[in-house]
Amino acid sequence: MSPTQEQLTALGGVFLAAVLVDRIAKTGQATEAGLSCMLGSLLIRDPKDTLEVYGGDDLNLREGYRALIGALERDPSTLQREPLRYALSMLGLERQLAKRDDLLDTIGNRLPQIQSQVEHFGSAHENVIAACGALYQDTLSTLRQRIQVHGDMRNLQQPSNASKIRALLLAGIRSARLWRQLGGHRWQLVISRRKLLKELYPLMRNE
């Protein structure tokens, strides 16, 4: 994988989280595979490469890649507007989080507890989702910028869906942090669209 493809893998994680948030908000449903992939990504330490953070398989990220391609191509027929808005909001929140050592410490201290729950229950279990959602609420929800999630109020008002959305936003912001650590910058999404697309298409080869 090229350095740019490593960045795009992490960005695919941001967009996958955004797609799943949008789907839960609108339909109340999200695949267990998608949830497991994103929540599992919170707990990977010292991966051998970026793809290992997401289970080692591009297939896990294909919905995120598809939404990212739609955003970069700017084709109205494939652009997923709400997921794009959520993804950009997560990138913005990550910049705010980076300046808050206290919140980073809280996240760092509580993730090992969540890891213990994952080992006991599995990564998509409701206890794990609730713990990740509570961690988001106690940290990122306290920042000035908030992510407004739009959808069907019947879905949004269900506590289990609210926990899933918060947990996915936490995982998406973790991916945004990884993207930044790999050298990603928001201006790339504007200035280097063609280069990014050229490197992104091969990552979709497994479709």
C-alpha positions in Angstrom: 0.0 0.0 0.0 1.2 3.5 -0.8 1.3 6.2 1.9 -1.7 7.8 0.3 -3.6 4.5 0.3 -2.9 4.1 4.0 -4.5 7.5 4.5 -7.4 6.6 2.3 -8.0 3.4 4.4 -8.3 5.5 7.6 -10.5 8.0 5.7 -12.6 5.1 4.5 -13.2 4.3 8.2 -14.4 7.9 8.8 -16.9 7.6 5.9 -18.0 4.1 7.0 -18.9 5.4 10.4 -20.7 8.3 8.7 -22.7 6.0 6.4 -23.7 3.7 9.4 -24.8 6.7 11.5 -27.0 7.9 8.6 -28.5 4.5 8.1 -29.3 4.1 11.8 -30.8 7.6 12.0 -33.0 7.0 8.9 -33.9 3.2 9.2 -32.9 2.1 12.7 -30.7 -0.6 11.2 -27.0 -1.2 10.7 -25.1 -4.3 9.9 -23.4 -6.1 12.7 -20.4 -6.5 10.4 -20.1 -2.7 10.0 -20.6 -2.1 13.7 -18.0 -4.7 14.6 -15.5 -3.3 12.2 -15.8 0.2 13.5 -16.0 -0.6 17.2 -13.1 -3.0 16.8 -11.0 -0.3 15.3 -11.1 1.6 18.6 -9.2 -1.1 20.3 -6.4 -2.1 17.9 -3.0 -1.2 19.3 0.3 -1.3 17.2 -1.2 -2.6 13.9 1.2 -3.8 11.3 -0.6 -1.6 8.7 -3.7 0.6 8.6 -5.9 -2.0 7.1 -5.4 -4.3 10.2 -7.2 -1.6 12.2 -10.3 -2.5 10.2 -10.0 -6.3 10.4 -7.4 -6.7 7.6 -9.9 -6.7 4.7 -10.8 -3.9 2.3 -14.3 -5.5 2.0 -15.1 -4.3 5.5 -14.6 -0.7 4.3 -16.3 -0.8 0.9 -19.3 1.2 1.9 -17.0 3.9 3.3 -14.9 3.9 0.2 -18.1 4.2 -1.9 -19.2 7.2 0.0 -15.7 8.8 -0.2 -15.6 8.2 -3.9 -19.0 9.9 -4.3 -17.7 12.9 -2.3 -14.5 13.2 -4.3 -16.2 12.7 -7.7 -18.9 15.3 -6.8 -21.4 13.5 -8.9 -24.9 14.4 -7.7 -26.2 10.9 -8.5 -23.7 9.2 -6.1 -23.0 11.9 -3.6 -24.2 10.9 -0.1 -24.8 14.3 1.4 -25.6 13.5 5.0 -22.6 11.0 5.4 -20.3 13.6 3.8 -21.5 16.2 6.4 -21.0 13.8 9.2 -17.5 12.8 8.0 -16.4 16.5 7.7 -17.8 17.2 11.1 -15.8 14.2 12.5 -12.7 15.6 10.9 -13.4 19.0 12.6 -14.1 17.4 16.0 -10.8 15.5 15.8 -8.9 18.8 15.5 -10.7 20.1 18.7 -10.0 16.8 20.5 -6.3 17.0 19.6 -6.0 20.2 21.8 -7.7 18.6 24.8 -5.2 16.4 26.7 -7.7 15.8 29.5 -10.3 14.3 27.1 -7.6 12.2 25.3 -6.5 10.9 28.8 -10.1 10.0 29.6 -10.5 8.1 26.3 -7.1 6.4 26.8 -8.0 5.3 30.3 -11.4 3.9 29.5 -10.6 2.0 26.3 -8.9 -0.8 28.1 -12.1 -1.3 30.2 -14.0 -1.5 26.9 -11.4 -4.0 25.6 -12.2 -6.2 28.6 -15.9 -6.1 27.7 -15.2 -6.9 24.0 -13.2 -10.0 25.1 -16.1 -11.1 27.2 -19.1 -10.2 25.0 -17.8 -9.5 21.5 -17.4 -6.1 19.8 -21.0 -5.5 18.7 -22.6 -6.4 22.0 -25.0 -3.9 23.5 -22.8 -3.5 26.6 -19.8 -2.6 24.5 -21.9 -0.2 22.3 -23.3 1.4 25.5 -19.8 1.8 27.0 -18.5 3.4 23.7 -21.6 5.7 23.5 -21.1 6.8 27.1 -17.4 7.5 26.5 -18.4 9.7 23.5 -20.9 11.5 25.7 -18.4 12.2 28.5 -15.7 13.5 26.1 -16.6 14.6 22.6 -20.1 15.7 23.5 -18.6 18.3 25.9 -16.9 20.2 23.0 -18.4 23.3 21.6 -18.9 21.9 18.2 -21.7 19.2 18.0 -22.7 16.8 15.3 -26.4 17.2 14.5 -27.7 13.9 13.3 -30.8 14.0 11.1 -33.3 11.2 10.6 -36.5 9.6 11.8 -37.2 10.8 15.3 -38.7 7.4 16.2 -35.2 5.9 15.5 -33.2 8.6 17.1 -35.2 8.5 20.3 -34.5 4.8 20.9 -31.7 4.6 23.5 -30.0 1.6 21.7 -29.9 3.6 18.5 -28.6 6.7 20.3 -25.8 4.6 21.8 -24.9 3.1 18.4 -24.7 6.5 16.8 -22.5 7.9 19.6 -20.3 4.8 19.5 -19.9 5.1 15.7 -19.0 8.8 16.0 -16.3 7.9 18.5 -14.9 5.3 16.2 -15.1 7.7 13.2 -13.2 10.3 15.1 -10.6 7.7 16.0 -10.2 7.0 12.3 -10.0 10.8 11.7 -7.1 10.9 14.2 -5.4 8.0 12.5 -5.8 9.7 9.1 -4.2 12.9 10.5 -1.4 10.8 12.0 -0.7 9.3 8.6 -0.3 12.8 7.1 -3.9 13.5 6.0 -5.1 17.1 5.6 -8.5 18.4 4.7 -7.1 20.5 1.8 -6.2 17.2 0.1 -9.9 16.5 -0.4 -10.2 19.7 -2.4 -6.8 20.1 -4.1 -5.8 16.4 -4.7 -9.2 14.9 -5.6 -8.0 13.3 -8.8 -4.9 11.8 -7.2 -6.9 10.4 -4.3 -9.5 8.9 -6.7 -6.7 7.2 -8.7 -5.3 5.6 -5.5 -8.8 4.8 -4.1 -10.2 2.8 -7.1 -7.8 -0.1 -6.5 -9.0 -0.4 -2.9 -12.5 -1.1 -4.3 -11.2 -4.1 -6.3 -12.8 -6.7 -4.0 -16.3 -5.6 -4.9 
